[in-house]
Every structure is written in C-alpha cells, then in structure tokens.
Amino acid sequence: FLFFSLGQMIEQLDRQIRLKQDAQNTLVEIENIVMLLKEMGWLNLAQAWLELKSQPDAMSFYHFSDYIQQLFEVDV
C-alpha cells in the first residue's frame, strides 16, 4: 500500500508542478510515506527526498522519480 500511495502522490506532484499549483499538502504526504519507507530500510530514498523537498521544481522532481524507478529495476 505504501508503494501504491507513493505512486499516487508522485503523479499528483508531477501534475501540480507542471500546472504550477500549490503542492505543499502533497509534499507533506510524500514525506510521511518516505519516512515510513525509511523505517523499513529504504534509507537512500530519504536523501533523494531531501533534494526534492529543498527545491520542489521539475528538475528535482524528475531526479526523485528517476531514482525511485532505479530502485525497482531488476538486473537480468
């Protein structure tokens, strides 16, 4: 459920950034999810999150979402 919620919040944040809408509530929700994942051992995600949180713009967002995608890639 955490990963599903994170995906929903990332989509919402993407839309808010592109449409230049207020994203403060979404950022709070993402932070809550990231902190829960950090407690479960996803420590590196917190660093990528801090970068996005400190500068919530398109470039930081894409870096964060690319990082999450890399976490889920499987080497074959």
C-alpha positions in Angstrom: 0.0 0.0 0.0 2.9 2.4 0.7 4.3 2.0 -2.8 0.8 2.5 -4.3 0.3 5.6 -2.2 3.7 6.9 -3.1 2.9 6.4 -6.8 -0.3 8.3 -6.5 1.4 11.2 -4.7 4.2 11.3 -7.3 1.6 11.6 -10.1 -0.2 14.3 -8.2 3.0 16.2 -7.5 4.0 15.9 -11.2 0.7 17.5 -12.2 1.0 20.2 -9.6 4.5 21.1 -10.7 3.6 21.2 -14.4 0.5 23.3 -13.8 2.3 25.5 -11.2 -0.2 24.6 -8.5 0.3 24.7 -4.7 2.0 21.3 -3.8 2.5 21.8 -0.1 0.0 19.2 1.0 1.3 16.7 -1.5 4.9 17.3 -0.3 3.8 16.6 3.3 2.1 13.3 2.2 5.2 12.2 0.3 7.4 13.0 3.3 5.1 10.8 5.5 5.4 7.9 3.1 9.2 8.4 2.6 9.7 8.4 6.4 7.7 5.1 6.7 9.8 3.5 4.0 12.9 4.8 5.7 11.9 2.9 8.8 11.5 -0.2 6.7 15.1 0.1 5.4 14.8 2.3 2.3 17.4 4.7 3.7 18.7 6.1 0.4 15.3 7.2 -0.7 15.4 9.8 2.1 18.4 11.6 0.6 16.7 11.9 -2.8 13.6 13.1 -1.0 15.5 15.8 0.8 16.8 17.2 -2.5 13.2 17.4 -3.9 11.9 18.8 -0.6 14.5 21.6 -0.6 13.8 22.6 -4.2 10.4 21.3 -5.4 10.8 22.0 -9.1 10.6 20.0 -12.3 14.3 19.0 -12.3 14.3 17.9 -8.7 11.1 16.0 -9.3 12.4 14.1 -12.3 15.6 13.3 -10.4 13.5 11.9 -7.5 11.2 9.9 -9.8 14.1 8.5 -11.8 15.7 7.4 -8.5 12.6 5.6 -7.4 12.4 3.9 -10.8 16.0 2.7 -10.4 15.1 1.2 -7.0 12.5 -1.0 -8.7 14.6 -2.1 -11.7 15.7 -5.6 -11.8 19.0 -6.7 -13.4 18.6 -9.6 -15.7 
